[in-house]
Amino acid sequence: MRPLDPRLLRHARPAAAGVAVLAGAGLVTAAAVIVQARLLADGITSVFTGARPAGGPGPGTALLTALAAVVAVRVLAAWVSDAAAARAAAAAKSGLRRALLAKVLARGPAGEDRSTDLAQLATSGLDGLDGYFTGYLPKLILALIVPLAVTVMIARTDPVSGVAVAVTLPLVPLFGALIGMTAGRQAKRRWLALATLGHHFLDVVTGLPTLKVFGRAGFQRGRIAEVTDAYRTAALGTLRLAFASGLALELVATMSVALVATETGLRLAYGHLGLTAALTVLILAPEAYLPLRAAAAQFHAAADGLTAAGRVLEICERPVPDAPAGDGGPVTVSGLAVRREGRAGPAPAGLSLALAPGRITAIAGPSGSGKSTLISVLLGFTVPSEGTVSRTVRHEAGWLPQDPVLFEGTVAANIRLGWPGAPGRAVADAARAAALDDVPLDRVLGARGAGLSAGQRRRVALARALLPDRPFLLLDEPTAGVDPAREALITATLRERAAYGRAVLVASHHPAVLDTADDIVFTGRELVRD
């Protein structure tokens, strides 16, 4: 990501006002720096010569008052800059988080990003933008304005010194750019190490009960230590680079200022330059390099935030699947094929079916044959590689995913996600239709449905899909993890919903579900039961 990427302001428009204020504060600071240098040069000259500078204040109260006023202006500009930077940081983080959430919701569960990546980006990753907006960006804006204004002033005062500053000044951003490229790669490596640590830690915590049962918890503890050590090594590499780059930039800036001071002093000593001009150059020269040094010093603090923001912008600019949508009418799929990276062939491949009101269509096949992918296509989350779909039914369907997600709260609250304002009687009816008779609706669940078995979690999600009573039901393994009696209740519910004119699609390999279906579609061929 570039130091001042227009995409960042486009996705976080409220931050643009803060950047404009920073630019204004930079202009004021540049003017104050020049006026302060001129006042000091005139004042010191008047002290040594005993003469009052033409058009300027004398060496007494007037000079001190003017200097105090200039210092106050610089302090005020710095305060305004800090306040605007803090507001811009808050606005940018909020805007990027909203954009990221909107994009993730638009792409749906078919998005290729892991939840741990998204969580890290939306929380600690974007928090790194504080350092970018409050530290790096103000210094960067000053580095764009102040050196140019100071160099112009030096050139007007003494053209020779102006040339010396103009020649040596680009060395600082040149070295900074070279170091910045290395720092960017280092930040990406550190971010990758952090993402790997997050993925592994989440996987271990999720599967900890199974690991304990099979006595593998100790091995995973060692593996987490290895991943943590890799992250620590990457973080220390970033710190080493930051210290080394700071030394290099300070050395370049110091030698450049020394070169300007040497040539100015020699020409002053030989009478080729006046005292006021020499003092103006000597006072302004460090001010020309200071903002560049400060910006370079702050770059490492902003590197993590820039890396995370670049990753968020990359996700936000990905195209959203544009599947056909419409209202009413049957849904037909013809020659559907979906190819994914890492798979030998398409899954499904050449699939055709039709969803009609009043009929139950079952799709059967081995794991990995594309049953869940078909449902994702019908919901508009996945774009087919081949074939056609007459329309998507995302807003007309009750959906049971292959891996349903439950949240902290009561069972009733999780069911109501399908219809937030549903009355209690409707929630109870949906739970009964999903054979959820063994779980009280007021039971409080932990994260991801902790406290329920796998079959109970699936039946809570099934009740959620049944609650809105929409024209289509798309169910992925609705009877997985249930006993035969409850399986019979669920299949009776499917038959009942179809009798009421609902189009039901069920991905399953359970014989009881297949026996209930009117149409059975297998991968590559179709069986229609009359």
Residue pairs with C-beta under 8 A, 6 or more apart in sequence:
1 8
1 306
1 307
1 309
1 310
1 313
3 136
3 140
3 299
3 306
4 19
4 137
4 140
5 309
5 310
5 313
7 313
7 317
8 15
8 92
8 96
8 309
8 313
9 15
9 16
9 19
11 95
11 96
11 99
11 312
11 313
11 316
12 91
12 92
12 93
12 94
12 95
12 96
12 99
13 95
14 88
14 91
14 92
14 94
14 95
15 88
15 89
15 91
15 92
15 95
15 133
17 84
17 88
17 91
18 84
18 85
18 87
18 88
18 89
18 91
18 133
19 88
19 137
19 141
21 80
21 81
21 84
22 81
22 84
22 85
22 88
22 137
22 138
22 141
23 141
23 145
25 77
25 78
25 80
25 81
25 84
25 138
25 141
26 81
26 138
26 141
26 142
26 144
26 145
26 146
27 145
28 73
28 77
29 74
29 77
29 78
29 81
29 142
29 145
29 146
30 142
30 145
30 146
30 149
30 150
31 149
32 70
32 73
32 74
32 77
33 74
33 146
33 149
33 150
33 284
33 287
34 149
34 150
34 153
34 284
35 70
36 67
36 70
36 71
36 74
36 283
37 153
37 280
37 283
37 284
37 287
38 56
38 280
39 56
39 57
39 63
39 66
39 67
39 70
40 67
40 279
40 283
41 276
41 277
41 279
41 280
41 283
42 53
42 56
42 57
42 63
42 276
43 53
43 57
43 59
43 63
43 67
44 279
45 51
45 53
45 275
45 276
45 279
46 52
46 53
46 58
46 59
46 63
47 59
48 275
49 275
52 58
53 276
56 63
57 63
57 65
57 66
81 138
82 134
82 138
85 133
85 134
85 137
85 138
86 133
86 134
88 133
88 137
89 129
89 130
89 132
89 133
89 134
92 129
92 133
92 309
93 126
93 127
93 129
93 130
96 126
96 129
96 309
96 312
96 313
96 316
97 122
97 126
99 312
99 316
100 118
100 121
100 122
100 312
100 315
100 316
101 122
103 315
103 316
103 318
103 320
104 111
104 113
104 118
104 315
106 320
107 318
107 320
107 321
107 381
108 321
108 376
108 379
108 380
108 381
109 376
109 381
109 401
110 321
110 376
110 381
110 382
113 315
114 199
115 202
116 195
116 198
116 199
116 202
117 195
117 198
117 199
119 198
120 194
120 195
120 198
120 308
121 308
121 311
121 312
121 315
125 191
125 304
125 305
125 307
125 308
125 311
125 312
126 305
126 308
126 309
126 312
127 305
128 302
128 304
128 305
128 306
128 307
128 308
129 302
129 305
129 308
129 309
130 305
131 298
131 301
131 302
131 304
131 305
132 301
132 302
132 305
132 306
132 309
135 298
135 301
135 302
136 295
136 298
136 299
136 301
136 302
137 302
139 291
139 294
139 295
139 297
139 298
140 295
142 291
142 294
142 295
143 173
143 291
143 292
143 294
143 295
146 287
146 288
146 290
146 291
147 169
147 288
147 289
147 291
147 292
150 165
150 284
150 287
150 288
151 162
151 165
151 166
151 169
151 288
152 162
153 280
153 284
154 161
154 162
154 165
154 280
154 281
154 284
154 285
154 288
155 161
155 162
155 163
155 165
155 166
156 162
157 277
157 280
157 281
157 284
158 264
158 273
158 277
158 278
158 280
158 281
160 263
160 267
161 260
161 263
161 264
161 281
161 285
164 259
164 260
164 263
165 256
165 260
165 285
165 288
168 256
168 259
168 260
169 256
169 288
169 289
169 292
171 252
171 256
172 249
172 252
172 253
172 256
172 289
172 292
172 293
172 296
173 292
173 296
175 248
175 249
175 252
175 296
176 245
176 249
176 292
176 295
176 296
176 299
179 241
179 245
179 248
179 249
179 296
179 299
180 296
180 299
182 241
183 238
183 241
183 242
183 245
183 299
183 300
183 303
184 303
184 306
184 307
186 234
186 237
186 238
186 241
186 303
187 238
187 303
187 304
187 306
187 307
188 307
189 234
189 237
190 231
190 234
190 235
190 237
190 238
190 304
191 304
191 307
191 308
191 311
193 227
193 230
193 231
193 233
193 234
194 231
196 227
196 230
196 231
197 224
197 227
197 228
197 230
197 231
200 223
200 224
200 227
201 224
201 227
204 211
204 220
204 223
204 224
208 217
211 217
211 220
238 300
238 303
241 300
242 300
245 296
245 300
246 296
246 297
249 292
249 293
249 296
249 297
250 293
253 289
253 290
253 292
253 293
256 289
257 285
257 286
257 289
260 281
260 282
260 285
261 282
261 285
264 273
264 278
264 281
264 282
264 285
265 278
267 273
267 278
268 274
268 275
268 278
321 380
321 381
321 382
321 383
322 383
323 377
323 380
323 383
323 389
323 392
324 389
324 390
324 391
324 392
325 380
325 391
325 392
325 394
326 390
326 391
327 396
329 390
329 391
330 354
330 355
330 356
330 357
330 390
330 503
331 354
331 355
331 378
331 389
331 390
331 391
331 393
331 472
331 503
332 352
332 353
332 354
332 355
332 389
332 390
333 351
333 352
333 353
333 354
333 374
333 377
333 378
333 387
333 388
333 389
333 390
334 352
334 387
334 388
335 350
335 351
335 352
335 386
335 387
335 388
336 348
336 350
336 351
336 352
336 374
336 377
336 384
336 386
336 387
336 388
336 389
337 346
337 348
337 349
337 350
337 351
337 384
337 385
337 386
337 387
338 346
338 347
338 348
338 370
338 373
338 377
338 382
338 384
338 385
339 345
339 346
339 385
340 347
343 368
346 370
346 385
346 386
347 368
347 369
347 370
347 373
347 523
348 365
348 369
348 370
348 371
348 373
348 374
348 523
349 370
349 523
349 524
350 387
350 524
351 370
351 374
351 387
351 521
351 523
351 524
352 387
352 521
352 526
353 361
353 363
353 519
353 521
353 526
354 361
354 519
355 361
355 378
355 472
355 503
355 505
356 503
357 471
357 501
357 502
357 503
358 498
358 499
358 501
358 502
358 503
359 498
359 503
359 504
359 518
359 519
360 494
360 495
360 498
360 504
360 505
360 506
360 516
360 517
360 518
360 519
361 503
361 504
361 505
361 506
361 517
361 518
361 519
361 520
361 521
362 505
362 506
362 507
362 508
362 513
362 514
362 516
362 517
362 519
362 520
362 521
363 371
363 374
363 505
363 506
363 507
363 508
363 520
363 521
363 522
364 371
364 507
364 508
364 509
364 514
364 520
364 521
364 522
365 371
365 509
365 522
365 523
366 523
369 523
370 523
371 476
371 507
372 401
372 402
372 476
372 507
373 382
374 505
374 507
375 399
375 401
375 474
375 476
375 505
375 507
376 382
377 383
377 384
377 389
377 392
378 389
378 392
378 393
378 397
378 472
378 474
378 505
379 392
379 393
379 394
379 397
379 399
379 474
380 392
380 394
381 394
393 471
393 472
393 474
396 470
396 471
396 472
397 470
397 471
397 472
397 473
397 474
398 418
398 464
398 465
398 466
398 467
398 468
398 469
398 470
398 472
398 473
398 474
399 465
399 474
399 475
400 458
400 461
400 462
400 464
400 465
400 474
400 475
400 476
400 477
400 478
401 461
401 476
402 476
402 477
402 507
404 457
404 458
404 460
404 461
404 464
405 448
405 449
405 461
406 414
406 445
406 448
406 449
406 452
406 457
406 460
406 461
407 413
407 414
407 417
407 445
407 447
407 448
408 444
408 445
408 446
408 447
409 444
409 445
410 441
410 442
410 443
410 444
410 445
411 431
411 436
411 439
411 440
411 441
411 442
411 443
411 445
411 460
412 424
412 427
412 441
412 442
414 445
414 449
414 460
414 461
414 464
415 422
415 427
415 430
415 431
415 441
415 460
415 463
415 464
415 467
416 422
416 427
416 464
416 467
417 464
418 464
418 465
418 466
418 467
418 468
419 426
419 467
419 468
422 430
422 467
426 467
427 441
427 463
427 467
428 441
430 463
430 464
430 466
430 467
431 437
431 439
431 441
431 460
431 463
433 463
433 466
433 493
433 496
434 459
434 460
434 462
434 463
434 466
434 490
434 493
435 459
435 482
435 486
435 487
435 489
435 490
435 493
436 456
436 459
436 460
436 462
436 463
438 456
439 452
439 456
439 459
439 460
443 451
444 451
445 451
445 452
449 456
449 457
449 460
452 460
453 481
454 480
454 481
455 480
455 481
455 482
455 486
458 477
458 478
458 480
458 481
458 482
459 482
459 486
459 490
462 475
462 478
462 490
465 473
465 474
465 475
466 473
466 493
466 497
469 497
469 502
470 502
471 501
471 502
471 503
472 502
472 503
472 504
472 505
473 494
473 497
473 502
473 503
473 504
473 505
473 506
474 505
475 494
475 504
475 505
475 506
475 507
475 508
476 507
477 507
477 508
477 510
478 490
478 494
478 506
478 508
478 513
479 486
479 487
479 490
479 491
479 508
479 510
479 512
479 513
480 510
482 490
484 512
487 510
487 512
487 513
488 512
491 512
491 513
491 515
491 516
494 504
494 506
494 513
494 516
495 516
497 504
498 504
498 518
506 513
506 517
508 514
514 520
517 529
518 528
518 529
519 526
519 527
519 528
519 529
520 526
520 527
520 528
520 529
521 527
